[in-house]
Every structure is written in structure tokens, then in C-alpha cells.
Amino acid sequence: MSHPANAIGEKVLEVYKKENPSTYKIEEDHAAFEKLRIFADDLYTHSLKLLPRVFNGADLLEFGSGTGERSLAYLRWGAKCTFVDMNEEAIARARFLFEKFEPSAQYEFVRGELFNYRSERLYDITASCGVIHHTDDKAAAFAHQVSFLKPGGINILGIGSAAGSIQRNLQRHIIYTFAGRDEEAIQRVANDLFEEHLDRAEKLGGRARKAVIFDTYVNPRMDFVSVADIVSWHRQNGLKLFTSWPPVTPAVLADNLANRTDLRAFPEVLSNPEWLWATQKGDDSEFLAEMEIRVAPFNSAFRELADSINDVRAEQLNPTEILGEVERCRELADVRHDRTLRDIRGLGPWLDEVATVMQAIERKDYEGTRDAVLACKHLFRGRQGIGLNYFVGIKE
Ligand SMILES: C[S@@+](CC[C@H](N)C(=O)[O-])C[C@H]1O[C@@H](n2cnc3c(N)ncnc32)[C@H](O)[C@@H]1O
């Protein structure tokens, strides 16, 4: 079952067996079913530009299909699917849901560690969503996934980014500082400090509170990724980056998916690229080369901040290092060229709040941390970053 590249797999499975991370009661609640159906349409068709006909008749391999609620879309659009997951209980539920909602679909299940999956067969589409950041070697998992792709085939990767998950990682850091690995203590501290987040996740995300706590804080491996890593994985494995959500290509908006923003209400914002089109002198690559240099100091400092909090482990907490990275970002934030965007986003006060919270953690002061967390106006409020990013690549 286990694989040398993924010793952590057994521990991750233990947590999932206690509380499944991806169960949505879609068989009992039609609104929940519709919500996931609309999410799939918005995500794949409109954001990732993968129209249903792309899936029709395609051979699709998915790693970590879980309980299947989200994979139903692939079957609905006519893909012939092979689902690999290490959790037999998750597979049993997926089988029940597929029989209920897509009785004539074609699919098979393979129970096991994704690193152990072997096949002579190549696929039109390979996919994993919310899976490889729970392994010991996410780059190797990505390479293994895309090794089953035909030339011209499509790879779909849903993965947390270290930047988008910085607030969740910070929450983990705080919780481990005061609760260690003790599951009861983790639940107590999470409920005490992050009630708003849990209420929101329960209400809007449609999962049980305990499932959110186990998936976000008890899970021993959450090793997220940077866009720079994603770009190099695609290059190394012979894939062209096709689309992503939120978009990473320049001059486009970030997050129109979660709240189903109607972009038609913002014609002026959408017109932003027009001044770029009007002032075009040479190739985009020349402009990007200059931008690459200008944005590098802040972006690399911010990436280092995100990395220093990434994959938080109860056994190795280093608040001083994180605080140092926060200070570097605060200095660089003053000299970065696009001040307006930063000001609208409240990046300065957000970094101030991170620093205040980290100072209290460094002192191991629970009451002080609690006061700092509850006083935050930017940090730990609302959506708290982007939980999962999606990247689509095409095999050359
Ligand atoms: C967070 S759930 C995501 C489920 C589903 N893809 C979704 O988006 O709702 C992660 C799933 O990946 C599976 N998984 C994690 N690591 C795995 C591994 N190394 N090999 C096989 N399955 C794995 C888990 O058993 C779990 O069902």
C-alpha cells in the first residue's frame, strides 16, 4: 500500500478515515447537489476553458477522487474514467454516488497509493484535485500523474498555493504552538480562535465542522506550491500551461469564481488592458522582461514568507524566521511600483496584523495571540485567501 516516496501517506489516510475531508451530502440535499454542479460548470467551462465536449468519450485518469462528489462532473460530461484513491471507504461512497447519479457512465476504481499506480495505457486527460499537496513529494506526484498523458492530452491540477494558503498555514502555526499534535486540543484552540472561519466554512462550504478541522488542522501534510514551481513542473514534464484559476497570466482579474462575480458589471475594470494594447511598442516578452525585474524583490520576499509558513509541522515551529520574512515584506512593500493595487487590497495593514500575531506567538502568549487574532480587520476575515488553485497544462 505505501510507497517509499510517500511515507506520510499512511498518516494522511488515518486522518481521512477518522473524518472524510470531501463528503458533501448531495444525495439528501438538492441545493448542495446543484451548487457543486454549477461550480463544476463555472470552473471547467468558463474559468479553465475546458468545454464539456472535451471530456465526452475521453479516457480520464484521476488520482485522489475521494468520495466522488466533484468527479461526478467528468462522468456527466461523458468521460471514461479510472479513479485511483487509497481510501476504500471513500471509494465505497463514490461508487454509491456514481450509481445513483450517473448509472450509465463508464468507470473503474483502483484502490491504492497513487505512486504505485502502473499502466501501459495513456490517457486523454489526467487529473488530481486537492491531493498531491498531501504527499511527501508533490513534484514527483505531478510527474507521475502526467506520465500517463498522451501527447496533446490535458492535465488538470487542483492544488493549494503557499501564497493563497498563507492564512490557513498561519492558523496551523498558531494552533500547533498552543495545542501541539493533540487532536482534542487542536479542536478546542481552533474553535476558540477561528470561530468565524469555521462558521463560514461550515455554512458556505457545506462540510461538517469536524471535517473542516481535521482537513485543515489535523492533517499532517499540507505542502503547498508556488506559481514558480508550477511553471517549472510544466516545463520539466513537457507541458504547456494552458489556463488556470485564478488566472496567472498578466492583465486579467483574479477571483471571479467563488462569488460568481458578474464581470459585465465592471466595464471600466475590464477595460484596463486597453491602455496596455494602446501603448504596445514591442513584443510582450520585452515588457514582461522589465516587469519581471521590477516585481521580483517583493514577489520573491512574499514567496519566501509563504514558504516559511508552508507545511507547518507541530514538531518544528520557527516564529522568529516567519517574523523576519514579514519584516522584509513590510520594507519592500513601501517601494513596490503598483501602490494603488496594494492599497486597495490592504496589503500594508494585513502585513502589520501578521507581524502582531507572530510577535505574540514568539512570546508563546496565548491570551496575547487571542487578542491579536480577534482584533484583526484584514487577516483571518472573510475568505482568508484562496484555498485551492487550478492549473491546466497540455502535453507537447
Ligand atoms: C482532500 S481529498 C480530495 C477529494 C476530491 N479530489 C475532491 O476534490 O473533493 C484527497 C483525496 O486524495 C486521496 N489521497 C491522498 N493522498 C493519496 C495518495 N498518495 N494516493 C492515493 N490517494 C491519495 C485521499 O484518500 C482523499 O480521498
The ligand as an ORCA input file, in Angstrom:
! r2SCAN-3c Opt
* xyz 0 1
  C      -8.929     16.274      0.030
  S      -9.472     14.813     -0.719
  C      -9.971     15.408     -2.311
  C     -11.005     14.531     -2.959
  C     -11.502     15.026     -4.319
  N     -10.453     15.056     -5.326
  C     -12.149     16.394     -4.206
  O     -11.676     17.331     -4.876
  O     -13.147     16.533     -3.484
  C      -7.981     13.946     -1.065
  C      -8.198     12.507     -1.539
  O      -6.948     12.037     -2.070
  C      -6.670     10.754     -1.557
  N      -5.211     10.651     -1.483
  C      -4.362     11.479     -0.818
  N      -3.094     11.059     -0.984
  C      -3.146      9.954     -1.775
  C      -2.157      9.066     -2.276
  N      -0.881      9.258     -2.013
  N      -2.552      8.038     -3.061
  C      -3.877      7.832     -3.321
  N      -4.859      8.623     -2.854
  C      -4.498      9.681     -2.086
  C      -7.346     10.695     -0.205
  O      -7.650      9.367      0.181
  C      -8.579     11.544     -0.430
  O      -9.657     10.753     -0.860
*
